[in-house]
């Protein structure tokens, strides 16, 4: 990483740190083009909320003109007792505060399960992502912004290596084949701890939440493994991240 990136670790203002890392990601991966209409998937968690805040600010000064809107999907997990019921009314208030058009969709994820099938995170994620894609296409959005940060990307890398034998993860930019939409992940260079610190400064910590379904799943194991491998070192995490774009094919089978 460049000296500029490393200097960011020492910035005291968490909002400035996240904003600068997002700017670097937007420019490095050419995430936004003039005239883009970007739909932000806001789950109610700290990651997507910080992302929405940052893009609302960048829309005001970034030299590339773009539009944004936010979409929040509510599932029926709570109705079946599979997740804690949460009040999401505050999301609309924050999106209005930040000048972001907001839509709330209710999706029967559990209700769509075929007979004999059990609920799992993959099914829920797939259903929610499909609905976001459909909404984006129907309303003229060409980009879908997701709040995955660096830790999410590295955890997914480890999960795919250990479970599938694949060197694959969630890329910062990913065009979809089935839809004329490209997924972007502006938080790709932000560590989770930096996102959490930003959320605290924005006063979001009392409102945001994470899904309580399957908290003991594979991702938690991958998170623990990542922390063990890196010993909590930011530089080691970034080294693993950078290795994905520095493939030495002559040293691989």
N, C-alpha and C positions, 0 to 999 in steps of 0.2 A: 504494500500500500504506500501511497505517497506520504511525504512529510505533512501535508495538509490534513490527511485523514488521521494520522497518528496524533496530531495536535488536538484534534477534537475531543480526545479522551479527557483532556485537562480543562475543557470548558465548564464553567460552573453552572451556567444556565442550561438546564436540560432541554428547554424548548429550542434554544439556538442550536444545541448539539443535534437534536433530531432533525431540525429543519435543514441544517447544512448537509448531513448525511443523506437525506432524501434528495437534496439538490444534486449531490454528486451522483447518486443512483440514476436520477432522471436524465442527466447529461451523459453519463457513461454508457447507459443502455439505450439511449435515444427513445425514451418511453413515451414522450408526448410530441405530436406534430401539430402544426397550425390547424385550427378548426376542429380538433378532437372534442368529442362529447363523451365525457367520462362518468360512468356510473360507479359510485363507491358503495361497496357492500359493507354496511355497518351492522355488526352483530350485537352490539351492546357492550363489547369488550374494550379494553384499553387500547389495543392495537388499532382497530379500525377507527375508533374515535379520534385518536391522535392523528391518524392518516387523514381523516376528513378535515380536521382543524388545519393541518399543514397545507393541504391542497387549496383550502379556502383562502389561505394567506398567499400562496404562490400564484394563484389566479390573478392577484392584484398587481404583481410586479414582474412575473416571469415574462420574458420577451416573446415567448410563444403563446398566442392566444388560445384558450380552451375553455370549455364549459364543464360544470360538474353538477351532479345530483346524487342523492343518497337513497338507498333502498334497504329496509330492514325486514327480514323474514322471521315470522313467528310460527313455530311448529306446534304440533299437538303432543309433544313429549310430556308437557306438564299435565295434560288431561288424562294421560295414562299413568301418571305417577312416576315417570322415568326421569324427571328433572324437576328442579325447584321452580315454582312459579315466581316470575320477576315482573316488576313494574317497569315498562319501557317508555312511559309517557315522557320522561325527561329527555329521551333521544330527540324527539320532535322539537323540544324547546332549544336544545343545543344546536341542532341543525339550522333552526330559524335564526338563532343568535349569530351563527357564522355565515348566514346568507346562502344556505344550501337547500334547494328544493328537496322535499322528503316524502317518501312513499313507504307505507307499511303494508306488507303482504302476509296473509295467513295461509300456511301450507300444511295439509294433513299428511305429514311424513309417515307416522305410524299407521294411519288409516290406509295408506297405499301398499302396505306390506301384503304379499301374497300369503294365502293360507299355509301354515307350517313354517313360515319364515320368522326369524327373531330379529329384533331391532339391533342395529350396530352403527358405529360412527360412519363407516363408509357409505352406507345406504342414505343416512341423513345428509351427509355432505353432498352426495351425488344429486339428491332431490333438490336441495337448496340451490346448488350451482346451476342446475338445469332451469329452475324458475328464474334465477337472476339473468341467465342468458336469454331466455324468452322475453323477459321484461325489457332488457336492454335492446334487443332486436326490434321489438314492437314499438319502442319509443325513440328509435333513431340514435342510440348510443353505439359507438364503435370501440370503446375501451371499457374494461371492467377492472377497477382497482381493488385489490385485496390487501388486507392488513398483515400478511405474513412477514415476519422479521427474520433476521439472520439465524437465530436459534431454531425457528420453525424449519427453515431450509436445511440446516445441518442435521436436525433430528430426523427429517424425512430421508435424507441421504443415508444415514445409518440404518434406518428401518428397511430401506430398499436393499441395501447391501446385505444385511443379515437375514432378511426374510425371503427376498426374491433373487438374490445373487446378481443384482443390477447396480450399476453406478449411475444412479438417476435421482433427481430431486425436483423441487418446484423452481423453475427458472424465473429470473426477474421479469422477463418478457416472454409470453407464450401465445402465439396465434392459435385460435381454435379451428379445428377442421370442420365441425358441423355447423358453426355459426360464423358470420362475418364480424367477429369480435376478437380483440386481443386482450389477454389478461396481463396486467402490469402489477408489479409488487414494489412500490416506491420505498418501502421500509427494509428492503433486502440488505442494506448495509448497516442497519441499526440492530444492536443487541437488545434482547428483551429488557435488560436492566435499564437501558436508556429510554425505552418506551415507557416503562413503569415510572421512571423519574419525571418524564414529560407529563404523563397523566396526572401525577401528583401536583405539579405546578399549575396545570390547567384546572385543578379542582374536580377532577373526574373520578377520583378513587372512591368516593362515597356512593357513586351511581353505577359505575361499570361492573360487569359480572362476566363469568365464564360459564360455559355449559357444565352442569354437574353430572351429566351422563357418562359412565365409563371412565371415571377419573383414575382408575387403576390400570388403564389400558397400555397398549404398546408404546404410545407416545411418551408416557411418563417414564417408562423404562429407558427409552432412547434419550430422554432429557437427562436422566441420572447418569447414563453412560457417557454422554457428551461432557458433562461436568467432571466426571472422573478422568476422562482422556485429556481434557484441557486444564485440569486443576483450577478451573475458574479463571484462566488467563484469557483476556480479551485478544491478545496477539495470537495465541494458539488457535482460537476460534477463527480469526480472520485468515490465518494461514491455511486452515482446512478449507475455508470458503474460496480463497484464491487458487487453491490446488485444482479446483474444478475447471478452471479456465487455462491451466498450464499442464495439459496432458502430454506426457512423454510417451507417445505411442510405441516407440522403439524399445521401451522397457516394459511393455505390457504384452500379455499373451492374447 
